[in-house]
């Protein structure tokens, strides 16, 4: 891989649709929600590190999560953990990382890879990222990864692909014609059947020079605020003072809206199609789909948790448990059970998206201790 390639792993978000496993103090990226023996953050590290060594791998996370990140990633350099006082979405997180990286390596190419996604075909992922890095270096454009859709998803945004570009070393690269918002089901079906649309997985690869130029043009106030922080980053006292002064006033904006969409309108975004088993692990239905049966396993109920004990009769679904209680299930289809010391969640997979509404109700009850 290019010696100027740097990986940025944004590790944020509360993952409310995976509550009560995921909570504000311990978000989903810190958990092994797929029962693989590695947390989502660690799995992301495992995928990325063959492409870039630890010296060029950066994690952006909340101040309150920095110690947990360091504990889970012992190979990560302490000065490669970029901490945010509060979440301000991906434009601020990736923008600040890009500035700090550019200051150390003006020829840098960065790739952003969320800490809480799942990828099953790692070899194909590596090939696609290799093409993306090549395309970014050769063209100076913003490059994104477009996931080949497997069904008409309404929970993801889409990228409309254009003409094939014929870039040497990036054989699959195409022009990105447009980014589109999460569609209605009927529209999603037309997207999928057309063969011209890809899911937007939020992966962006670009030279820091190109990315920061678009950020400065499209969001000058955000750029200036981040630049003021980056300029004093290595002076701890000055950094904390500057963060206290400007961070709370930053607008929450996604990198898609600030950088990718305006660049696409200007014909400056490339999409490399990818088919490597990507999932954003957004809810318990995703978890159930991704959970692989253990060889010889006869039960249709998947157990996740070292202490998880299940008795199931004519039942299918997934059970998370962090307690030593026995969970007995009878006559239930596609059930989700999460058993923790202070919360018991029972839901159907078909209503997995509605767990977020339950979290809102818990907040209304004033039970901040459970969030």
C-alpha positions, -999 to +999 in steps of 0.1 A: +000+000+000+010+036-006+035+048+021+015+080+024-018+062+031-033+068+066-064+051+080-088+071+101-113+052+123-142+074+135-153+057+168-185+075+178-222+073+180-243+057+207-259+029+187-293+034+203-309+006+181-286-019+199-296-008+234-292-020+261-260-036+248-249-003+234-251+027+258-237+062+260-208+051+282-201+020+262-212+024+226-216-006+202-181-003+187-167-014+221-188-046+221-185-080+205-221-078+192-215-105+166-200-131+189-167-133+170-144-129+200-134-093+189-153-061+194-164-041+163-136-017+169-110-045+171-124-061+140-121-028+122-085-026+133-079-061+121-092-053+087-073-020+083-038-029+097-028-051+067-032-020+046-014+005+068+009+002+098+001+013+133+020+046+129-004+057+102-036+045+119-057+071+138-088+068+159-112+097+165-134+092+196-150+109+225-129+119+254-149+096+277-141+066+254-104+072+249-092+049+277-114+020+265-102+025+229-066+024+241-072-007+262-088-026+232-061-015+207-028-019+225-009-014+192-024+020+187-001+049+195-014+072+222-007+102+200-029+087+173-060+089+194-079+121+186-104+130+213-135+151+209-152+167+239-186+160+224-199+144+192-201+168+162-207+142+134-182+130+108-173+164+091-156+176+123-141+143+132-126+135+098-118+171+091-097+175+123-080+141+116-072+152+080-056+184+093-034+167+119-023+141+093-016+167+066+006+186+091+027+155+095+026+143+059+016+168+033+014+140+007-010+120+028-040+101+014-066+092+041-093+066+042-121+067+068-135+034+081-162+034+107-154+015+139-188-001+141-194-018+107-190-054+097-172-068+066-172-105+058-149-107+027-118-089+039-097-099+009-121-082-015-122-052+009-085-049+006-086-050-032-113-023-034-094+000-010-063-005-030-081+007-061-096+036-042-061+048-030-048+045-065-077+065-079-073+092-052-036+096-058-038+097-096-068+120-100-068+142-068-106+135-066-126+123-036-132+086-038-160+067-021-169+030-019-203+020-033-216-012-019-234-035-043-270-036-029-284-070-021-320-058-014-340-025-016-328-010+016-345+021+029-320+026+058-291+035+036-283+064+013-274+056-023-248+066-049-257+068-085-228+056-106-218+071-139-192+063-166-163+039-163-131+059-159-104+035-170-079+045-143-048+022-143-047+002-111-084+011-104-102-010-130-136-007-114-136+030-107-165+050-121-177+086-118-201+093-090-231+110-106-250+118-075-256+110-038-292+104-029-310+103+005-325+073+021-354+064-003-389+051+002-393+013-005-407+018-040-378+041-050-353+018-034-366-010-056-361+010-088-325+019-076-316-018-071-332-031-102-315-004-124-281-017-115-268+019-115-270+026-078-248+015-049-253+018-011-234+046+005-212+030+032-197+063+043-161+053+034-141+081+018-106+080+005-088+112-006-056+132-004-057+154+026-051+183+003-082+176-018-105+169+011-094+200+031-098+222+000-134+212-004-140+216+034-126+251+033-147+260+004-180+245+015-178+251+053-153+279+059-164+285+095-160+248+104-127+247+086-114+278+105-125+264+139-109+230+133-077+247+120-075+267+152-076+235+172-051+216+149-026+245+152-022+240+189-029+203+191+005+193+204+004+219+233-020+202+257-029+233+277-035+254+246-054+225+229-078+221+258-083+259+260-091+261+223-114+231+223-133+247+252-136+279+232-148+266+198-160+230+200-194+234+215-203+260+188-195+236+159-225+226+138-231+189+136-227+180+099-219+148+081-189+146+058-213+134+031-231+167+030-201+190+036-176+173+012-190+144-009-222+159-023-207+193-034-177+175-049-200+151-068-220+181-082-187+195-094-177+161-110-150+155-085-161+122-069-152+087-079-170+056-068-153+022-066-180-005-064-175-030-036-191-064-029-175-076+003-203-084+027-207-049+042-232-041+070-235-012+093-247-034+121-275-009+127-299-030+147-306-065+161-320-077+128-286-070+112-270-089+141-292-119+136-284-119+098-247-116+104-245-141+133-230-173+118-242-207+131-217-227+150-208-260+131-230-287+144-254-262+161-290-275+158-307-246+176-323-217+156-315-194+185-281-178+184-265-171+217-240-142+222-223-138+256-198-159+276-224-167+303-254-171+279-274-202+288-305-210+267-333-235+266-354-231+235-384-249+222-398-242+187-381-208+188-358-188+165-339-156+171-309-142+189-301-139+226-275-116+242-268-122+279-242-107+303-258-125+333-257-160+346-295-163+343-310-191+322-331-178+293-360-201+284-379-195+251-409-214+239-428-209+206-414-176+194-402-167+159-374-143+152-372-130+187-345-108+202-337-110+239-311-089+256-305-097+293-283-074+313-279-067+350-303-037+349-324-041+317-343-069+299-352-062+263-376-085+244-384-075+208-391-090+174-366-088+146-392-071+124-394-042+149-356-040+155-356-004+142-381+006+169-357-001+198-346+035+193-381+046+203-379+025+235-347+043+244-365+076+239-392+064+263-366+054+289-352+089+286-386+104+291-389+084+324-358+101+336-337+069+337-305+084+325-287+057+345-299+031+320-288+050+289 
